Amino acid sequence: MNTTIHLDGVTRRYGSTTVLDGLDLDLSPGITGLLGPNGAGKTTLLRILATVLAPSAGHCRMLGLDPDVPEERTRIRRRLGYLPQESGYPRGFTAFRFVDYVAALKEWTERDTRHAEVRRVLGLVGLSDLAGKRMRTLSGGQRRRATLAQALIGSPDLLVLDEPTTGLDPEQRASLRGVLSGAGHRSTMLLATHQTEDVAALCERVIVLDAGRVLWDGRVIDLVATAAGKVWLSGDEEPAALSSWRTGTGRYRHVALDPPVGVETTEPNLEDAYLLLRAEAASDQVSA
Amino acid sequence: MTSDTDLAWHADGDLLAAYVAGRTRPPVTASVEMHLLHCATCRRGVDALVDPAPLRLVWDRVADDLQVPRRTRTERFAARLGLSDRDALLVAAAPALRGAWLLGLLLCLLFSIVGVSQGEARASLVFLCIAPLIPVGAVAFAYGQDADPTWEITLAAPHPPLRLLLLRAVSVVLVALPIAFVGAAVLPGPPWVAGAWLLPALACAALTLALSTWIPVQHAAGATSLGWVGAVVFVTGPGPGQAVAVLSASVLPVYLAIALAASIAFWRRSDQLSFLGRTP
């Protein structure tokens, strides 16, 4: 598989806090999900991949280019789409003008082709009808989609998306998955999220970050498989379990590292596997 | 709309080709058009005969008219300065605070100019404090994570941040500069004083830019402004009439030296503008 991103011992510190700790990572075309608790370093990693933050130590190569070298960094940026975790918009701008502005920054100099591209990406995220509305008057989900639209300008080879489905309702999320899976076929996409369902639905590979280190890097189905036998159903609460709740059927669903013997196990999902992985890492830390 | 099956006849290929080419007589044209409204089969027939490219062009124009908002005042002004449509858009997207700041600054300048022309000594002090800080403010409101809500997206785009910053800063300076020149012309002292204030202005702007490669640009602008106002007040001492002393021939080379040194420092470190925060 051809590698589009290669990270070698990437570390990022803010003052005395180490946010990323010697990360080694290779990414190839396709969609990779990035999971991890708040403060795990997901946003910092994405910023480094979006070339807007430089690592404190270590080295990156993206699309065969070195982001430390200004000219090569510009060449990476020409082939990059980035959705930051938080972003505003210029005051008074409509959705169309906002995306048009970013297209102008992305060197779409000719007005007519630029406008055609802006219409295309607004159509992709389902905002064609709202293109003339001011960003201020759009709902949070609509604004998020407009911000995602700018990342899709020019069908970039590298897509770095920080929580693209935050604030979207189920229909919007489902339609966006269609857009993202389409874009992911043509490019290398790294998608940070808290929504394990999105990762399960879209990604072949998943990386779990914790405290600036990689806790898991592999196929989604392999991570789910680690939870086999650790999720079970019963008629009573289980206070010792990692998570335990009463389902709609009236029975309790539990997840634990060491389930009791002879229980009625059930199909695990990615969220179960993620919780177990984090719990295992925490218990390893305690025993170490 | 009636479904296809209800229709008794369909237009044949020759008739549709004649219609598309505009060769049918008006009554026939009207009749074909009426039929097309109700017949999906014949509409598909027309589809195949029409080149989609010009239609798309027409549709794009319509969409442009509906979706592309009218140019803002800033954009029209930037276009009048000779900027391209794209650069005008880049200037218009500059941080919003800038408008209020610019208006306030221009009002202060105007008041101090009226004062200076009335022979009011303190007015020269106010004018000399403000005028050289015009480019400092222009730089402070041009870019950076605190001022520009889209800065992170802006950085990830290939457009050089330095060019964006200069486009925005220069367009603000061009608005304020003519008024400052009027003010400088009525300052007491020899005639060259009217142009001399440009040197500290240049030094302050260069210093702000250079400092902004280490600390956030707004902090850099604040520090430079405090430094300049402090220097003016210090030189003036108890007699406000002495304010023009900051433009005396002996100190002008100092401003030039600061401007040069800061420009070199900025030039060497300007790659820092490409990142959020400082590179460790």
Interface residues (C-beta under 8 A of the other chain):
Chain A: R13 R47 A50 T51 V52 L53 A54 S56 P70 R73 T74 R75 R77 R78 L80 Y82 P84 S87 G88 Y89 P90 R91 G92 F93 T94 F96 R97 F98 D100 Y101 V102 A104 L105 K106 E107 W108 T109 R111 D112 R114 H115 A116 R119 A131 G132 T147 Q150 V160
Chain B: D60 A63 D64 L66 Q67 V68 P69 T72 S84 D85 R86 L89 L90 A92 A93 A94 A96 P149 T150 E152 I153 T154 L155 A156 A157 P158 H159 P160 L164 D271 S274 F275 L276 G277 T279 P280
